[in-house]
Amino acid sequence: EVLGNVEGVALGHNMMGIIHLLRGRHDRALEELQKSLDASTRIGDQAGTALSLDTAGIVYAQLGEYDRSRQRFEASLALRRKIGDQWGIASSLRTLAVVHVETGAFGPALECASSSLEIAREIGDRWGVGFALDALGATYLARGEHDRALSLLEEAREVRESIGDRWGVARALGNLGRLFMERGQFDRA
């Protein structure tokens, strides 16, 4: 901050927000993210502002405050579309899809996850492809459409295994386990 690097200050506060988020300190995370947002906004850094909004959306989702989460993701998505950040657009759409599933808004969840998947494939983002496939599969699972969910979740697991994404593999396997439990296929769960 002494050097006048406001963009660096904003990024630093965002990183501190992520650290607090990972440690379950949601209030502290939101404080740091507000500082990041204020700094990014002050200098007109739309990409930094979008990043802070996205991270805050994750915090609010973890707190179960889905309206606030959705608002942050939608604001981030609007900024990312404005600046043409394809990776960021896909990212915001993925996380927005997850929030829509949590609130039972399956139509918007499918739209967001499908759009995210299309963009991730276009830009060659295999991690994003795996996440979007998982989000689609989880949406169909929540709707009770097990056959569609199964093929998407299996594909998500395969993509995530191929890139060494252990967290993603665990998430896909968790969703697959839930699917098999709902089907009464306990030996596969």
Secondary structure as the mmCIF struct_conf table of DSSP 4:
data_model
#
loop_
_struct_conf.conf_type_id
_struct_conf.id
_struct_conf.beg_label_comp_id
_struct_conf.beg_label_asym_id
_struct_conf.beg_label_seq_id
_struct_conf.end_label_comp_id
_struct_conf.end_label_asym_id
_struct_conf.end_label_seq_id
TURN_TY1_P TURN_TY1_P1 VAL A 2 LEU A 3
HELX_RH_AL_P HELX_RH_AL_P1 VAL A 6 LEU A 22
TURN_TY1_P TURN_TY1_P2 ARG A 23 GLY A 24
HELX_RH_AL_P HELX_RH_AL_P2 HIS A 26 ILE A 43
TURN_TY1_P TURN_TY1_P3 GLY A 44 GLY A 44
HELX_RH_AL_P HELX_RH_AL_P3 GLN A 46 GLN A 62
TURN_TY1_P TURN_TY1_P4 LEU A 63 GLY A 64
HELX_RH_AL_P HELX_RH_AL_P4 TYR A 66 ILE A 83
TURN_TY1_P TURN_TY1_P5 GLY A 84 GLY A 84
HELX_RH_AL_P HELX_RH_AL_P5 GLN A 86 GLU A 102
TURN_TY1_P TURN_TY1_P6 THR A 103 GLY A 104
HELX_RH_AL_P HELX_RH_AL_P6 PHE A 106 ILE A 123
TURN_TY1_P TURN_TY1_P7 GLY A 124 GLY A 124
HELX_RH_AL_P HELX_RH_AL_P7 ARG A 126 ALA A 142
TURN_TY1_P TURN_TY1_P8 ARG A 143 GLY A 144
HELX_RH_AL_P HELX_RH_AL_P8 HIS A 146 SER A 162
TURN_TY1_P TURN_TY1_P9 ILE A 163 GLY A 164
HELX_RH_AL_P HELX_RH_AL_P9 ARG A 166 ARG A 183
TURN_TY1_P TURN_TY1_P10 GLY A 184 GLY A 184
TURN_TY1_P TURN_TY1_P11 PHE A 186 ARG A 188
#
